[in-house]
């Protein structure tokens, strides 16, 4: 999802647009010149002006991004559990932990905790 334009740019566009409305009668200036100056589309400028007329400000609409809640609530407890069962696979750890945990949940939590299962380079013969 693209991020909204900076608030400063919006204010600058409104200042330019306000000048446009005054200058439109006097000089025949166009909104498109403001859009080209700021590098935004005409529709974007019109939406900002409309939002300012309706709400009094051109601030971007803030939406909270959701997402699923983590299945593993206590990461420190999970770290201890994984270290106790480090000989098990991630799938087996998921079964032992319970709570409908999957192998992928174990993988994400292990990544967060910095727990890896990399081979020892010295033992594998690669130097």
N, C-alpha and C positions, 0 to 999 in steps of 0.2 A: 504494500500500500504506500503510495507516495506521501511524503511529509508535506504539511501545509507551508505556505510561504511565511517568511518571518513577519512579525508584527510591525517592525520598523518599515519594511517594504510596503506593507498595507497602508500604514499611515502616510508614507510618502506618496503613494498612489492617490490617496484621498486628498492630500494637499494639492497635488497636481490636478486631480479631477475637480476639486473646488475652484481652482484657478480656471479650469476649462469652462465651468458653468458661467463664470463671470466673463471670461474672454470669448466664449462662444457667441455672445450677443455682440460684443464689440469688434472682435477680430476674425471670427469665423474659424477658430481653432477646432480641432477634432479630437475625440477620445482616442482614436487610433494612434495619434502622435504620442500620447502619454503611454499607451501600451507598448509602442516600439521603444520608447525611452527606457522603460522599466523591464522590458523583455517578458511581458505577460500577454495573455490573450484578451481580446475585447470582452468575451463572456466573463472571464475572471474579474475584470474591473467592474463590469455591470453587477455581478453578484456581490462584490465588496461594497459597492455604493448602496445596493438594495439592503444589505445587512446593516449598514450604518444607519440608514433611514429607519429601519424597523427596530433596531435595538439600541441605537445611539453609539455603537462601537463596531469596529470591523474585526474584532478578535476572532481567531479561528475557533471552530467548534471542537471542543475537546471530548474525545470518546475514550473510555477506559478499555484497554485491550484485555480481553479475558484469556481464557485458556483453561486447560484442565488443571485441577488441583493435584499436587504430587501424591502418589500413593504411599510413599515413604515419608512419614511425618517427622520422625526423629532421626536425623542423619548420623548423629554421634552413636546412637544405639545400633544403627544399621552398620556403621563402620566396625564396631566391635563384633557384631554378628558375622560379618564377612571375613574378618581376620580369623575368627574361630573356625570358620568353615572354608578356608581358603583353598583346600584341596578339591572342593566341589565345583561343578560347572555353574554358570550363571542361571541356567534353567533349573538346576537342582536347588540352588540358593533361593530362587523364586518360590519353588514348591515348599521348602522348609519355612520360609518367612510367612507364607499364607497371604491373606487379604487380597486375593485375586491378583497377585503380583505376577508380571510376566518377565521373561528374560530381558526384554528391551528396557523395562523399568529398572532392573538391576544394573543394566549397562549404563543408563543415564546417571543413576545415583553413583555408581562407581567412578564415572567420569568426573562428576562434581567433586567427589572426595579425593580424586587423584589416585585411585587404586587401579593399578594395571597388572596385567598378567604377561608381561613381555618376557621372552626367553633371555637367559644370561648369555651374552655374546661369547664369553670365554669358554663356556661349556659346549656350545654348538660347533666349535672349531673354526668359526669365521673370525678373521683378525684384520 
